[in-house]
């Protein structure tokens, strides 16, 4: 059972199908514009073009897509740096022609904040030292979902960054068909790609309707699943779609050691 949004599920579905899985698509969430229709994001992207941000920090591919859609063919100053929470988000940036300057080894917000340089640092950039006192040299644009954990902002502010949080999209409940819901009840395993997919799947199926094998894309999703009383069979390593596929294969192939601690 794949619980991603319908627009994002194809890659995961295709990979699993190619390996012989019978995939049940249960799009339990959908991604929509923020309440303001994207006005705040539009203003932030205008400031990005004007050079008001030293960094842009992304914690999801959805945020990348929304920002770059607003950006269009406009040019961002060359001194602006791009940070991605993990390789999947970095790949979305690269597919749009922009290489991430910073990707932490572990794909969680805390590690992204920890990997950030301090304002004014020139490590890895080849630049001359800059004045770290001006707002432009200390500003980070953080385009995010409507609801998000506060770890990244807290970590960056503790280092002295000025963080401009802008809602780029919101995650809402999907509406799977009756046929998909019926098929989901017969699935052997479920692949969770975010905390919101865990929450919504439980709301739709209840804990008794969750397949016996639970596989998650990373530690935050695993934490959400466990807090809801689910036993996590396997966790993707690395925390990418490819890693998730490998974890599903391992779990469904007879993982003997049981749920992860």
N, C-alpha and C positions, 0 to 999 in steps of 0.2 A: 504494500500500500504506500503510495507516494502522496504526500500531503501538501506539496508546494502549490503556489498559484498556478493557474493553467498556463499563463504566458511563460513561466519559468521552468515548468516541469519537463519539457521535451528532452533536454539533454540527459537528465537522470533516467527518464523513462526509456529512452533509446539505448543507453548503456546497459541497463538491467535487462531489457528485452533481448539485446544481442547476446547476453550470457545465458539465455534460456528461461528467464523469469517471466511469469504471467503477471503483468503489472496492473494493479487497480489504481486508477487516478482518482483521488479524492481531494479536489481543490478546496480546502477548508478555509482559506483566506483569499482575499483579493486586495490589490493595491490601487488606491485612488488618490486624487489630488487632495491637498490639505483643505481645511475648511475655508481659507481665504482664497482658494482657487489658484494659489501659487504666487500671489502678489509679493509676499515677503521674500520668497525665493528669487523672484525676478529682480527685486531691488538689490539683494545680496550678490547676484551674478553681475549686475551692473557695477557694483563696487569691486568685484573680483577683476573685472576688465580694467577698471581704473587703477588697479594696483594697491588697493586698500588692505589686502590680506597677504601675509607672509607664507601661510600654509592653508591648504584645504585638507580637512581630515574626513575620510569616508569610513563608515562602519558597515556599509551594505552596498551591494551592486545597484539596488533600487535608487539609492541616493546619487550614485554616479550617473545613472541614466537620466535622472531628472535634472541634475545640474547641467550636464552636457547638452541636453535638449534645449534648455534655456540659453545656453551659451551660443549654440549655433556655430557659425564660422568666424565669430569674433576672436580676437587675439588676446591671450592672457600674458601679462608681463613675464619675461623669462626668469626673473628672480623668484617667482611664485613656486612653491614646492607642493607636491601632492603626496598624501599619506593614505595608505589603505590598511584596513585591519587584518587582511589576510590575502592569500594568493588568488582566491576567487574574485574578490573586489578589485585587486590589482589587475587581473586579466580583463575585466570589464573596462577599466581605464585604458589598458594597452590596446584593446580592440578599437578604441576610439582615437588612437594615435597619441596617447599620453602615458608616459611611463611613470610608475609610482617611484618616488624618491625614498620612501620609507615603508617597509612592511615588517612587522614584528615576527619573531620566530613562532610565537604562539598567537593564534587568531582570536584574541579577546581584547576588549577595550582597555583593560588595565595594562596589558603589555604594550599596546600602542602608545599609551600615555608615557609609560616608562621608557620606551625607545625614543621618544621625542627629544631633540636637543633643547638646551635652554635658549631663551631669546638672545639673539646676537651671536650665537655660536656659528662658526663657519665650518665645523667639522664635516668633511665629505662633500663640501660644495665648491671648493676651489676659489672662494671669494675672499676678499680682504675683510678684516674685521669691520663690523658695522655698529652704529650706535643702537643699543638695545632699548633706549628710552622712548623712542617715538612709537605712537600707536601702530603705524604701518609695519614696523619691524617686530611687533609683538602680537599681532592679530592673527587669529586662526578662524577660518570659516568652518563650521561644523553643520553641514546639511544633514538632517536626521529624520527619522520616523516621528510621528506624533507622540508616541510613547516610547521611551528609551531609558536604559539604565544610565545613572549619572556618573559612572566611573571615569569616562574619558574626560569630561569637563572638569571634574574634581582634580584629576591627575595633572591636566594641563595647567589649570589655574595655580596649582601648588608649585609649578615650575616657573610661574611668572607670565604665562601667556594670557592674552585677552581673548576670550572665546565668544564668538558670535554664533549662537545657536539659531538655526532657521529650520522650520518644519518644511521638509521637501515632499513628504507624502504621508499617507496614513494607511494603516492596515485594517481592513474591515472583514467581517465574516463573509466567507464564500457561501455559495448555495449549491452544494453537490446534488445531483439528481437522485431520485429514489433508487434507480438501478445501481448507481455508484455506491450508495450507502449499503444496499443489500450485498453487493460484491465485497465491500470492505469487511463485512462481518465474517467472511470466509478466508480472509488473508492469513498467511502464516507469519508475516513480518510487517513492520511498519518502519518507514524511514522518515524521521523528523528533521527538518532543516532549520527550524527556529523555535524559540519559546512560544511564539504565537500559534504555530501549528500544533504544538502540544496542547495548549489551552483550548483551541477551537475543536480539535479532534475529540478531546474528552467531553466537551460540551455536546457534541453531536452523538457520540457513541457510548459515553459513559465508560468508567474504568473496566467494566466487564466486556466491553466491545473492542478493547485494544488487543491486537494480536499478541501471541506469547513472546515473540522475538521483537525487541525494541532496539532500534539503532538510531543514534543521533549524530549530528554533524560536528558537535563540539561541546566543550564543558559547560557553557551557559545553557544550552538546550538540555544537556544531561541533568543539570541542577534543577531545571524546571520540571523535567519528567519525574525525577526522584521526589521532589517536593509535593508532587501530585500523587505519590504512592506507587509509581511505576518502577519496575526493575529494569535497568538499562543493561542490555545484553552486550552491546558493543558501541564504541565511539570512534568516529572517523579520525584517523591520523595519517596524513595531515587533515586539517579541518576544511576540506574542499569536497566538491561533488565527486571527484575521482576517489578521494579517501573514503567517502561515504559508500560508494559502490563496493570498494574493497571490503569495508566493514560488513556490509550486507552479505556479500559472498562468504566471508569467514563465518558470520553468525549462522547463516542458513546451511552452511556445510558441516555443521556439527560441532559448534563451539562447546568444549567440554567443561570449561571452568566456571560456567554460570555467569550471573550478573556481575558487572564491575563493582568494586567496592565504592 
